[in-house]
Amino acid sequence: MKILIVKIGAIGDVVMCLPLVTHIKKKHPNAHISWLCGKTVTPILQEIKEIDEIIEVDDSKLLGNNILKVITEIFRTCLKLFGTRYDLGLYYYYTNKYKLLLSTVKIKEIRCFNRFKKQRLLPIPQHHHTYDYLWSFEMNTGPYQYDIEYPKISNIETNLNLFVKPDKKKFILSPGGAKNLLSEDSLRRWPIENYVSLAQNLILDGHTVTIIGGPLDNWVEEYFAHLNVHNLIGKYKLLDTIRIISKGDILITHDSGPLHLADLANIPSIGLFGPTSPYSFKSLHPKSKFIWGGQALSCRPCYDGKAYEKCSSNDCMKEISVSEVMLTLNSFI
């Protein structure tokens, strides 16, 4: 069986899709899995032995505003795929625009997310996306139960020695993120002042605090300048970031890519949610927990899978207090 997975990004979405690869290989050990992905997530997929072929798209060009670069990237990808054949295509988008990339491919059957067909609606509201990916492959009738297993990242061990207090807990905070090539989802973020206060409390208790993020998260650095934290913002590439996370005891962040990288690194996390539903995006690590702010707000959640309701106050995230997060952390300390 030759299978093509079409999931270009973002990082969190791709990671949530990875248990599908393990599931397929367990059921069909001889299946050949190809993955059409964006350049941003290629480093992760290259380290997963269950994926037989990676077809890379330059997502910065494909999703950019330069129409000439968009057309050129589509044409380049079509040439790369010209004449290839697959038994099954798993296309995880509502929109058909990415199907242009498949115009030179022969696929016997394509299964995709939908909102309007008579068959089952995918993804299901308030249902974790990982299970929706698995169901789209199985297409079975309920009740059903899937075991979630993330594939192993090759060479996850690292010599990075960032945590010098072995007798204390090692906390990793990711206060930025919630941003990709298509949009900046600032409504998902917990207020930066709360992250600073949380870090201060943890340091006063003698614990080690590390802040992580990509190069575009450098705006958070000034807020932590007065604190004794390991500042790794923008200093490491994606794979090294996963390795750094794997050395921590717990990660605290809002609904963003690092929340799912923690699952891949096999450490628990506390996810902070507001406008998005934790039941769709929470960590699947058995020890992870989440806090969903704005319990009394009838507008929560306001994310429909594509856009948010207009909001100027972001009260649902503001209602998550530092003391509530500290109380949740006590079960890990």
TANORWO-V63239 format. One record per residue. N is the residue number from 0. PHI is phi in radians with two decimals (none if undefined). PSI is psi as a letter, one per 30 degrees, with the letter a starting at -180 (999 if undefined). OMEGA is omega in whole degrees, 0 to 359 (none if undefined). Layout:
N;PHI;PSI;OMEGA + N;PHI;PSI;OMEGA
This chain:
0;none;k;176 + 1;-1.83;k;185 + 2;-2.13;k;175 + 3;-2.03;k;175 + 4;-1.71;k;178 + 5;-1.94;j;176 + 6;-2.56;j;190 + 7;-1.45;e;180 + 8;-3.11;a;356 + 9;-1.46;a;187 + 10;-0.99;e;182 + 11;-1.08;e;180 + 12;-1.10;e;181 + 13;-1.15;e;180 + 14;-1.11;e;178 + 15;-1.12;f;180 + 16;-1.49;f;187 + 17;-1.12;e;176 + 18;-1.02;f;176 + 19;-1.05;e;181 + 20;-1.10;e;178 + 21;-1.08;e;180 + 22;-1.07;e;181 + 23;-1.10;e;183 + 24;-1.16;e;177 + 25;-1.21;e;182 + 26;-1.43;e;181 + 27;-2.29;i;185 + 28;-0.99;f;182 + 29;-1.67;g;179 + 30;-1.11;k;176 + 31;-1.81;j;184 + 32;-1.83;k;172 + 33;-1.91;k;181 + 34;-2.29;k;174 + 35;-1.58;j;189 + 36;-2.40;l;176 + 37;-1.44;l;180 + 38;-1.03;e;183 + 39;-1.08;e;186 + 40;-1.73;f;181 + 41;-0.93;e;182 + 42;-0.98;e;178 + 43;-1.23;e;185 + 44;-1.14;f;179 + 45;-1.14;f;183 + 46;-1.63;g;183 + 47;-1.90;j;188 + 48;-1.20;f;181 + 49;-1.25;f;178 + 50;-1.60;k;186 + 51;-1.47;f;184 + 52;-2.61;k;176 + 53;-2.01;k;177 + 54;-1.92;j;190 + 55;-1.64;k;172 + 56;-1.98;k;176 + 57;-1.38;j;185 + 58;-1.17;f;178 + 59;-1.14;e;177 + 60;-1.48;e;183 + 61;-1.08;e;184 + 62;-1.77;g;181 + 63;-1.42;a;183 + 64;-1.72;f;179 + 65;-1.48;j;187 + 66;-1.09;e;179 + 67;-1.14;e;179 + 68;-1.17;e;178 + 69;-1.09;e;181 + 70;-1.12;e;180 + 71;-1.11;e;181 + 72;-1.21;e;176 + 73;-1.09;e;181 + 74;-1.10;e;180 + 75;-1.09;e;180 + 76;-1.19;e;178 + 77;-1.08;e;177 + 78;-1.14;e;180 + 79;-1.10;e;184 + 80;-1.62;f;188 + 81;-0.93;k;175 + 82;1.44;f;181 + 83;-1.31;l;183 + 84;-2.27;k;178 + 85;-2.40;k;176 + 86;-1.38;e;184 + 87;-2.49;k;173 + 88;-1.98;k;178 + 89;-1.91;j;189 + 90;-1.90;j;190 + 91;-1.77;i;177 + 92;-2.52;l;172 + 93;-1.32;e;185 + 94;-1.30;l;178 + 95;-1.61;f;189 + 96;-1.11;e;179 + 97;-1.33;f;177 + 98;-1.19;f;173 + 99;-1.01;e;180 + 100;-1.20;f;184 + 101;-1.81;g;187 + 102;-1.17;f;178 + 103;-1.87;g;184 + 104;-1.89;k;174 + 105;-1.77;j;180 + 106;-2.19;k;183 + 107;-1.12;e;182 + 108;-2.52;k;176 + 109;-2.04;k;174 + 110;-1.99;k;185 + 111;-2.54;l;173 + 112;-1.15;k;180 + 113;-2.60;l;177 + 114;-2.16;f;190 + 115;-2.20;f;183 + 116;-1.26;l;180 + 117;-1.25;f;178 + 118;-1.25;l;188 + 119;-0.98;k;178 + 120;-1.25;k;177 + 121;-2.37;k;349 + 122;-1.24;l;182 + 123;-1.40;k;178 + 124;-0.99;k;180 + 125;1.13;g;181 + 126;-2.06;k;185 + 127;-1.14;k;185 + 128;-1.07;e;180 + 129;-1.03;e;178 + 130;-1.20;e;177 + 131;-1.17;e;176 + 132;-1.07;e;180 + 133;-1.15;e;182 + 134;-1.15;e;180 + 135;-1.09;f;176 + 136;-1.38;e;184 + 137;-1.36;e;181 + 138;0.93;h;180 + 139;-1.66;l;178 + 140;-1.71;l;184 + 141;-1.42;l;356 + 142;-1.31;l;180 + 143;-2.51;l;180 + 144;-2.53;k;180 + 145;-2.00;k;173 + 146;-1.51;k;181 + 147;-1.63;k;177 + 148;-2.44;j;177 + 149;-1.36;k;175 + 150;-1.16;l;181 + 151;-1.40;k;173 + 152;-1.48;k;179 + 153;-1.10;k;175 + 154;0.95;h;180 + 155;-1.21;f;178 + 156;-1.15;k;181 + 157;-2.48;l;178 + 158;-1.60;g;179 + 159;-1.07;k;183 + 160;-1.99;i;186 + 161;-1.70;f;189 + 162;-1.98;j;191 + 163;-1.79;g;179 + 164;-2.10;i;185 + 165;-1.08;f;182 + 166;-1.53;f;180 + 167;-2.02;l;178 + 168;-1.26;k;182 + 169;-1.94;j;184 + 170;-1.77;k;178 + 171;-2.07;k;178 + 172;-1.95;k;175 + 173;-2.16;i;187 + 174;-1.51;f;182 + 175;-1.77;b;176 + 176;1.14;a;184 + 177;0.94;h;182 + 178;-2.62;k;175 + 179;-2.43;a;185 + 180;-1.16;f;183 + 181;-1.63;e;186 + 182;-2.79;l;171 + 183;-2.04;j;185 + 184;-1.72;i;185 + 185;-1.12;f;179 + 186;-1.12;f;180 + 187;-1.35;f;189 + 188;-1.38;k;168 + 189;-1.29;k;183 + 190;-0.92;k;184 + 191;-1.06;e;179 + 192;-1.08;e;178 + 193;-1.23;e;176 + 194;-1.07;e;180 + 195;-1.10;e;179 + 196;-1.11;e;178 + 197;-1.09;e;179 + 198;-1.05;e;180 + 199;-1.08;e;180 + 200;-1.12;e;181 + 201;-1.17;e;179 + 202;-1.16;e;178 + 203;-1.07;f;177 + 204;-1.44;g;175 + 205;1.58;g;182 + 206;-1.56;l;178 + 207;-1.62;k;180 + 208;-2.15;k;177 + 209;-2.14;k;175 + 210;-1.89;k;181 + 211;-2.18;l;178 + 212;2.88;l;179 + 213;-1.50;l;181 + 214;-1.04;f;181 + 215;-1.37;f;179 + 216;-1.67;g;184 + 217;-1.13;f;178 + 218;-1.13;f;183 + 219;-1.42;f;189 + 220;-1.07;e;183 + 221;-1.08;f;181 + 222;-1.22;f;183 + 223;-1.84;g;187 + 224;-1.05;f;183 + 225;-1.57;g;184 + 226;-1.92;l;179 + 227;-1.47;i;179 + 228;-2.01;l;169 + 229;-1.39;j;182 + 230;-1.63;j;180 + 231;-1.97;g;180 + 232;-1.05;k;175 + 233;1.23;g;185 + 234;-1.64;f;184 + 235;-2.31;l;177 + 236;-1.37;l;190 + 237;-1.01;e;182 + 238;-1.12;e;178 + 239;-1.14;e;177 + 240;-1.10;e;177 + 241;-1.08;e;180 + 242;-1.14;e;177 + 243;-1.12;e;179 + 244;-1.02;e;183 + 245;-1.10;f;179 + 246;-1.51;f;179 + 247;-1.52;l;176 + 248;-1.65;e;180 + 249;-2.78;k;178 + 250;-1.96;k;177 + 251;-2.11;k;179 + 252;-2.84;l;174 + 253;-1.57;a;182 + 254;-1.16;j;183 + 255;-2.80;l;183 + 256;-0.93;e;182 + 257;-1.01;f;177 + 258;-1.02;e;181 + 259;-1.51;f;174 + 260;-1.10;e;177 + 261;-1.10;e;175 + 262;-1.09;e;180 + 263;-1.16;e;178 + 264;-1.46;f;176 + 265;1.11;h;170 + 266;-2.19;l;180 + 267;-1.28;l;181 + 268;-2.52;l;168 + 269;-2.02;j;180 + 270;-1.69;k;181 + 271;-1.87;j;187 + 272;-2.13;l;176 + 273;-2.53;d;183 + 274;-1.29;f;177 + 275;-1.86;l;182 + 276;-1.49;k;177 + 277;-1.10;f;182 + 278;-1.23;f;175 + 279;-1.68;f;191 + 280;-2.26;g;185 + 281;-1.14;l;172 + 282;-1.13;k;178 + 283;-1.78;g;174 + 284;-1.13;k;186 + 285;-1.05;f;181 + 286;-1.74;f;182 + 287;-1.25;l;177 + 288;-2.34;l;176 + 289;-2.45;l;174 + 290;-2.17;k;181 + 291;-1.97;j;182 + 292;-1.34;l;176 + 293;1.39;h;185 + 294;-0.98;e;184 + 295;-1.56;f;183 + 296;-1.50;k;181 + 297;-1.28;f;180 + 298;-1.49;f;184 + 299;-1.62;k;352 + 300;-1.39;l;181 + 301;-2.00;g;180 + 302;-1.65;k;184 + 303;-1.83;g;182 + 304;1.70;f;181 + 305;-2.35;e;184 + 306;-2.53;l;179 + 307;-1.89;l;170 + 308;-1.18;k;177 + 309;-1.12;k;184 + 310;-2.61;k;181 + 311;-1.87;f;187 + 312;-1.93;f;179 + 313;0.93;h;185 + 314;-1.08;e;184 + 315;-1.07;e;178 + 316;-1.36;e;180 + 317;-1.15;f;182 + 318;-1.29;f;175 + 319;-1.39;j;184 + 320;-1.52;l;176 + 321;-1.09;e;180 + 322;-1.13;e;178 + 323;-1.16;e;178 + 324;-1.16;e;178 + 325;-1.07;e;179 + 326;-1.11;e;178 + 327;-1.18;e;180 + 328;-1.19;f;182 + 329;-1.03;f;180 + 330;-1.27;f;179 + 331;-1.75;f;186 + 332;-1.63;999;none
